[in-house]
Amino acid sequence: WVPSPSYIFKINKTSGVAVANISASNPEAIAVDSQYVWVTDWGTEKLLKIKKDTNELIGSIDTGTNPFGVAVDEQFAWVSNFADDNVYKINKTTGALISTIDVGDGPIGIAVDRNFVWVANGNSDNVTQIDKYSNVVLDTIGIGDAPYGLVVDRDYVWVANRFSDDVWVIDKLDNSIAATIDVGSLPKSISFDQYSSSVWAGNTFDDNISQIDGDTGTVI
């Protein structure tokens, strides 16, 4: 599932062919669970809910101003509202707003694990850690210049910093910085492959991708 300026494309991973497209105003980020695709739409300030098997847009939920990132767990969708400096916790079944959590300046990337929600604050150069059960901010961790995307694995949070051209690694055990890894120019998107234990960072200005060994922290 890929956002574009006016559409969300569903692409067959084997053939690389787009098999469906769903209209949207300005889709920004996408999260997928077992049944639905969740898309933040910056233009309409909505969280879109799409049924995976039919590609049908079945709902839209109000967000804050300039919704950017989205992450989902079994019960909730978590949306970072860039202009409001907060995160919405939304019940995926009812669409009800459960909590509004203040974070740093300009929240962008967001990820959720078993216990916590992690938010990259692009303008305040830090990451917010939220207890996902109590909705309480537990920590604010200083990071590189203009953090954008972030991803979590079992032990670490990997943060792509646009203006310092690097990936910082946060140890979830004590929120210390475990490593700083130089990548390409203006890294934004970042993902983790559990099968190869690789982290992939998309370098916008270089038009390439850096592959990082998730065990050693070295660029392959």
NUMAR-889716 format. One record per residue: z, x, y of N, C-alpha, C in turn; residue in three letters. Coordinates in steps of 0.001 Angstrom, whole numbers, padded with zeros to 6 digits. Layout:
<sites>
Z_X_Y_Z_X_Y_Z_X_Y_ALA
...
</sites>
This chain:
<sites>
000000_000851_-001188_000000_000000_000000_000000_000887_001239_TRP
-000975_000649_002147_-001181_001518_003302_-001322_000683_004573_VAL
-000547_000989_005638_-000739_000288_006909_-001873_000910_007705_PRO
-002620_000066_008413_-003642_000524_009352_-003437_-000267_010639_SER
-004208_-000010_011694_-003944_-000689_012962_-003897_-002217_012899_PRO
-004672_-002852_012033_-004697_-004320_012003_-004556_-004908_010605_SER
-004437_-004050_009601_-004380_-004538_008224_-003384_-003738_007398_TYR
-002973_-004352_006289_-002249_-003660_005236_-003180_-003625_004034_ILE
-003509_-002437_003568_-004432_-002291_002455_-003681_-002065_001150_PHE
-004123_-002751_000107_-003646_-002511_-001247_-004729_-001696_-001962_LYS
-004375_-000495_-002385_-005352_000434_-002949_-005033_000708_-004414_ILE
-006044_000614_-005252_-005890_000946_-006660_-005656_002454_-006793_ASN
-004542_002854_-007413_-004188_004272_-007473_-005135_005078_-008360_LYS
-005761_004416_-009313_-006661_005132_-010226_-008036_005353_-009605_THR
-008593_004275_-009036_-009961_004359_-008505_-010008_004739_-007037_SER
-008896_004532_-006318_-008884_004785_-004879_-009569_003704_-004073_GLY
-009874_002592_-004701_-010588_001492_-004045_-009586_000479_-003496_VAL
-009847_000006_-002264_-009024_-001049_-001682_-009335_-002368_-002377_ALA
-008339_-002984_-002965_-008549_-004226_-003716_-008108_-005456_-002932_VAL
-007421_-005236_-001807_-007019_-006363_-000964_-006659_-005839_000411_ALA
-006774_-006708_001411_-006266_-006381_002737_-005632_-007623_003337_ASN
-004528_-007419_004005_-003754_-008500_004609_-003678_-008241_006102_ILE
-004022_-009226_006897_-004026_-009071_008352_-002615_-008938_008901_SER
-002481_-008075_009900_-001216_-007914_010610_-001533_-007445_012023_ALA
-000566_-007538_012919_-000805_-007162_014303_-000816_-005642_014469_SER
000269_-005006_014086_000377_-003551_014179_001395_-003079_013139_ASN
001003_-003086_011865_001948_-002705_010810_002338_-001247_010915_PRO
003616_-000971_010710_004123_000379_010945_004577_001072_009664_GLU
005495_000454_008933_006053_001083_007729_006093_000069_006594_ALA
006141_000590_005373_006069_-000251_004188_007140_000175_003187_ILE
007769_-000816_002559_008664_-000581_001427_008293_-001573_000329_ALA
008435_-001147_-000906_008007_-001963_-002039_009154_-002100_-003030_VAL
009374_-003324_-003521_010324_-003521_-004609_009588_-004121_-005809_ASP
010284_-004690_-006746_009652_-005142_-007979_008726_-006338_-007786_SER
008941_-007122_-006734_008142_-008330_-006533_007399_-008380_-005206_GLN
007927_-007724_-004194_007399_-007920_-002849_007109_-006598_-002134_TYR
006243_-006704_-001142_005968_-005615_-000216_006536_-006027_001137_VAL
007281_-005133_001754_007941_-005411_003027_007339_-004517_004094_TRP
006891_-005117_005200_006152_-004377_006223_006735_-004679_007602_VAL
007079_-003629_008343_007471_-003834_009736_006210_-003956_010586_THR
006150_-005004_011387_005018_-005232_012279_005483_-005041_013715_ASP
005122_-003896_014261_005518_-003535_015631_005003_-004550_016634_TRP
003780_-005043_016426_003144_-005932_017399_003806_-007279_017534_GLY
004239_-007857_016406_004846_-009197_016443_006365_-009156_016374_THR
006922_-007945_016141_008363_-007766_015964_008878_-008662_014843_GLU
008209_-008489_013697_008556_-009232_012491_008633_-008281_011298_LYS
009370_-008689_010290_009328_-008064_008983_008516_-008982_008082_LEU
007372_-008490_007599_006474_-009292_006781_006844_-009154_005311_LEU
006752_-010276_004598_007062_-010319_003163_005803_-010742_002415_LYS
005289_-009840_001565_004034_-010078_000857_004314_-010073_-000646_ILE
003764_-011061_-001355_003923_-011105_-002810_002963_-010105_-003444_LYS
003507_-009221_-004273_002716_-008112_-004799_001553_-008568_-005676_LYS
001786_-009559_-006533_000751_-009889_-007508_-000366_-010739_-006928_ASP
-000064_-011536_-005896_-001091_-012402_-005306_-001595_-011897_-003958_THR
-000916_-010913_-003381_-001258_-010349_-002055_-001094_-011380_-000939_ASN
-000296_-012386_-001184_-000106_-013478_-000219_001050_-013166_000719_GLU
000822_-013348_002021_001887_-013247_003011_002716_-014516_002935_LEU
003942_-014395_002451_004737_-015599_002205_005865_-015781_003211_ILE
006052_-014826_004109_007107_-015002_005095_007106_-013919_006145_GLY
007717_-014227_007287_007924_-013241_008349_009305_-013481_008949_SER
010022_-012401_009148_011419_-012465_009566_011565_-011743_010898_ILE
012280_-012343_011823_012491_-011727_013132_013247_-010402_012993_ASP
012804_-009420_013761_013498_-008142_013825_013941_-007904_015258_THR
014363_-006686_015547_014660_-006306_016912_013390_-005863_017627_GLY
013567_-005106_018700_012441_-004649_019510_011817_-003392_018916_THR
010495_-003436_018729_009740_-002311_018159_010284_-001882_016795_ASN
010213_-002757_015800_010665_-002373_014456_009795_-001248_013907_PRO
010418_-000282_013292_009676_000891_012830_009818_001075_011326_PHE
010923_001641_010894_011089_001913_009468_011659_000737_008717_GLY
011427_000721_007395_012028_-000288_006527_012356_000352_005187_VAL
013500_-000019_004642_013913_000405_003315_014528_-000798_002615_ALA
014406_-000852_001299_014937_-001998_000562_015755_-001530_-000632_VAL
016780_-002313_-000955_017486_-002156_-002216_017406_-003492_-002961_ASP
018295_-003749_-003892_018180_-004956_-004695_018360_-006242_-003886_GLU
019198_-006198_-002869_019535_-007416_-002132_019032_-007446_-000695_GLN
018928_-006283_-000071_018738_-006256_001371_017536_-005414_001801_PHE
017005_-005775_002960_016018_-004959_003660_016698_-004392_004896_ALA
016453_-003116_005135_017058_-002417_006266_015937_-002007_007208_TRP
016021_-002428_008478_014945_-002208_009454_015488_-001435_010647_VAL
014808_-000340_011000_015181_000410_012204_014403_-000133_013392_SER
015121_-000524_014431_014520_-001069_015649_014519_000019_016721_ASN
013338_000586_016958_013217_001790_017775_013753_001611_019189_PHE
013386_000529_019851_013762_000350_021254_015190_-000173_021436_ALA
015781_-000724_020370_017134_-001273_020464_018206_-000300_019983_ASP
017775_000808_019383_018713_001806_018868_019679_001200_017849_ASP
019127_000372_016980_019974_-000214_015949_019205_-000442_014653_ASN
019944_-000852_013647_019381_-001185_012339_019800_-002598_011982_VAL
018830_-003380_011496_019116_-004719_010985_019280_-004650_009466_TYR
020303_-005311_008966_020475_-005542_007532_020122_-006995_007265_LYS
019081_-007223_006465_018517_-008560_006267_018593_-008944_004797_ILE
019062_-010146_004517_019064_-010666_003158_017633_-010943_002725_ASN
017191_-010329_001631_015792_-010447_001221_015443_-011843_000730_LYS
016418_-012564_000203_016145_-013899_-000339_016079_-014953_000757_THR
017057_-014928_001661_017146_-015973_002684_016480_-015585_004000_THR
016306_-014287_004232_015786_-013821_005520_016839_-013785_006606_GLY
018101_-014046_006245_019174_-014086_007234_019569_-012678_007672_ALA
019881_-012535_008948_020395_-011281_009488_021873_-011178_009126_LEU
022214_-010156_008346_023584_-009984_007867_024404_-009139_008829_ILE
023776_-008099_009383_024514_-007196_010261_023554_-006464_011183_SER
024044_-006122_012360_023337_-005260_013310_024183_-004018_013518_THR
023612_-002855_013227_024379_-001612_013221_023804_-000662_014261_ILE
024591_-000283_015224_024155_000662_016248_024044_002067_015653_ASP
022921_002730_015978_022706_004095_015482_022378_004995_016666_VAL
021552_006030_016454_021207_006933_017538_020053_006416_018375_GLY
019491_007302_019175_018435_006950_020126_017066_007044_019441_ASP
016359_005912_019404_015015_005894_018855_014958_006031_017344_GLY
015630_005144_016580_015591_005254_015123_014185_005003_014574_PRO
013778_005857_013639_012426_005787_013078_012517_005640_011561_ILE
012573_006772_010852_012623_006719_009392_013950_006195_008891_GLY
013899_005530_007729_015110_004975_007140_014971_005008_005632_ILE
016080_005305_004952_016083_005356_003492_017432_004845_002995_ALA
017415_004319_001780_018642_003781_001201_018812_004352_-000205_VAL
020049_004675_-000554_020350_005113_-001908_021434_004212_-002487_ASP
022134_004698_-003478_023100_003858_-004170_024242_003393_-003278_ARG
024634_004234_-002328_025814_003917_-001513_025576_003887_-000010_ASN
024498_004553_000442_024352_004767_001872_022957_004418_002375_PHE
022894_004171_003682_021635_004077_004406_021584_005269_005348_VAL
020410_005926_005391_020221_007115_006219_019126_006829_007231_TRP
019362_007154_008494_018435_006810_009578_018130_008046_010417_VAL
016845_008337_010589_016416_009449_011443_016235_008942_012864_ALA
016995_009492_013799_016942_009088_015202_016074_010085_015975_ASN
014846_009660_016290_013846_010571_016819_014129_011130_018191_GLY
014854_010394_019013_015106_010845_020379_016437_011568_020558_ASN
017360_011368_019632_018665_012030_019769_018848_013165_018768_SER
017802_013456_017994_017796_014615_017092_018979_014609_016128_ASP
019181_013471_015493_020243_013405_014498_019926_012340_013438_ASN
020743_012325_012406_020631_011357_011321_021937_010594_011222_VAL
021835_009279_011123_023009_008427_010985_023198_008061_009521_THR
024431_008199_009045_024793_007776_007695_025604_006489_007790_GLN
025156_005460_007072_025799_004144_007093_026295_003792_005695_ILE
027521_003297_005580_027999_002726_004328_027294_001386_004130_ASP
026493_001258_003087_025661_000064_002968_026437_-001181_002541_LYS
027681_-000998_002117_028493_-002151_001731_029323_-002676_002895_TYR
029917_-001758_003665_030748_-002181_004804_029962_-002245_006101_SER
028745_-001652_006124_027883_-001590_007322_028483_-000741_008440_ASN
029361_000159_008083_030039_001029_009043_029327_002389_009098_VAL
029146_002913_010314_028599_004253_010479_029664_005266_010070_VAL
029297_006128_009115_030237_007110_008596_030093_008475_009248_LEU
028863_008831_009620_028649_010167_010148_027360_010204_010958_ASP
027306_011144_011883_026095_011455_012629_025854_012949_012485_THR
024709_013307_011936_024438_014691_011533_023345_015275_012418_ILE
023638_016337_013110_022652_017007_013932_021533_017582_013084_GLY
020311_017463_013580_019138_017821_012786_018145_018548_013686_ILE
016910_018776_013203_015901_019474_013980_015366_018667_015144_GLY
014242_019101_015682_013678_018508_016891_012781_017322_016547_ASP
013191_016140_017004_012427_014895_016838_012239_014517_015372_ALA
013330_014231_014653_013209_013796_013265_012432_012480_013177_PRO
011625_012390_012139_010729_011231_011996_010949_010560_010637_TYR
010310_011087_009605_010499_010509_008281_011646_011174_007543_GLY
012229_010436_006595_013224_011031_005721_013183_010351_004365_LEU
013631_011080_003352_013627_010558_001990_014872_011094_001290_VAL
015358_010344_000311_016562_010755_-000407_016249_010956_-001887_VAL
016915_011936_-002487_016957_012034_-003938_018424_011925_-004357_ASP
018746_012345_-005547_020119_012170_-006026_021135_012951_-005197_ARG
020754_014150_-004762_021718_015045_-004127_021484_015305_-002640_ASP
020243_015076_-002168_019890_015517_-000819_019146_014454_-000028_TYR
019200_014643_001301_018359_013903_002230_017390_014908_002846_VAL
016099_014613_002766_015054_015498_003282_014493_014871_004556_TRP
014519_015616_005653_014152_015082_006963_013000_015886_007565_VAL
011914_015210_007905_010777_015857_008562_010976_015807_010070_ALA
010950_016987_010720_011151_017090_012169_009825_017427_012846_ASN
009341_016501_013659_007993_016634_014236_007813_017879_015094_ARG
008708_018101_016023_008476_019130_017039_008981_020514_016647_PHE
009805_020609_015616_010221_021926_015129_009438_022338_013892_SER
008507_021481_013457_007593_021806_012356_008342_022263_011105_ASP
009356_021521_010752_010127_021905_009580_010740_020684_008892_ASP
011295_020934_007730_012047_019939_006970_013468_020459_006807_VAL
014422_019639_007204_015828_019991_007020_016371_019222_005827_TRP
017265_019881_005091_017828_019300_003870_019328_019099_004064_VAL
019756_017863_003934_021177_017517_004074_021775_017356_002683_ILE
022865_018069_002420_023592_017927_001165_024453_016664_001258_ASP
024193_015688_000396_024917_014422_000484_026394_014542_000103_LYS
026757_015649_-000537_028146_015827_-000936_029068_015942_000272_LEU
028628_016703_001299_029479_016896_002468_028719_016806_003794_ASP
027418_016399_003727_026556_016251_004909_026310_017555_005653_ASN
026450_018664_004956_026102_019955_005543_024598_020181_005422_SER
024073_021100_006225_022658_021455_006148_022491_022501_005054_ILE
021775_022112_003992_021612_022996_002837_020446_023953_003009_ALA
019426_023554_003787_018247_024407_003961_017433_023916_005144_ALA
016673_024844_005715_015666_024539_006733_014355_025153_006253_THR
013324_024331_006096_012081_024773_005457_010923_024597_006425_ILE
010246_025670_006753_009080_025597_007630_007906_024968_006882_ASP
007232_024032_007559_006039_023404_006984_004905_023512_008001_VAL
003986_022551_008027_002876_022594_008964_003221_022002_010315_GLY
002184_021701_011084_002357_021240_012455_002523_019719_012530_SER
003593_019300_013189_003950_017897_013419_004100_017115_012106_LEU
005032_017511_011256_005280_016738_010034_005922_015395_010364_PRO
005433_014361_009735_005954_013015_009992_006372_012327_008693_LYS
005397_011988_007868_005709_011306_006619_006275_012287_005604_SER
007157_011783_004745_007751_012622_003712_008102_011736_002520_ILE
007890_012265_001319_008187_011504_000113_008686_012432_-000983_SER
009312_011829_-001993_009878_012588_-003107_009307_012064_-004413_PHE
008850_012975_-005258_008331_012641_-006578_009371_013033_-007618_ASP
010010_012039_-008221_011091_012319_-009160_010604_012985_-010445_GLN
009338_012794_-010773_008825_013347_-012027_008586_014851_-011936_TYR
008143_015323_-010788_007909_016757_-010621_008988_017427_-009787_SER
009940_016633_-009262_010978_017136_-008347_010363_017823_-007132_SER
009234_017281_-006669_008578_017823_-005477_008783_016910_-004278_SER
008885_017536_-003112_008924_016812_-001844_007602_017089_-001137_VAL
006997_016039_-000586_005694_016156_000059_005835_015761_001526_TRP
005394_016658_002426_005478_016409_003870_004068_016404_004461_ALA
003730_015320_005179_002419_015209_005803_002403_015829_007185_GLY
001557_016858_007376_001490_017587_008647_000335_017040_009494_ASN
000670_016283_010530_-000315_015515_011281_-001383_016384_011942_THR
-000987_017432_012638_-001945_018241_013391_-002749_019196_012502_PHE
-002235_019519_011337_-002939_020424_010433_-003839_019687_009441_ASP
-003707_018382_009396_-004472_017573_008438_-004253_018051_007008_ASP
-003002_018357_006669_-002712_018755_005304_-001305_018314_004907_ASN
-000957_018629_003662_000330_018222_003110_001033_019452_002553_ILE
002305_019595_002848_003109_020667_002270_003854_020136_001049_SER
003766_020868_-000059_004518_020545_-001259_005706_021482_-001356_GLN
006888_020904_-001468_008123_021676_-001531_008759_021486_-002906_ILE
009156_022577_-003516_009887_022504_-004771_011278_021947_-004483_ASP
011574_020781_-005039_012843_020127_-004742_014053_020846_-005290_GLY
013860_021741_-006253_014974_022480_-006826_015274_023760_-006075_ASP
014221_024437_-005579_014432_025724_-004906_014291_025639_-003386_THR
013642_024568_-002888_013432_024439_-001450_012327_025319_-000910_GLY
011471_025847_-001771_010373_026696_-001319_009077_025909_-001274_THR
008211_026259_-000307_006902_025637_-000206_006002_026240_-001283_VAL
005378_025373_-002059_004531_025813_-003175_003113_026089_-002683_ILE
</sites>
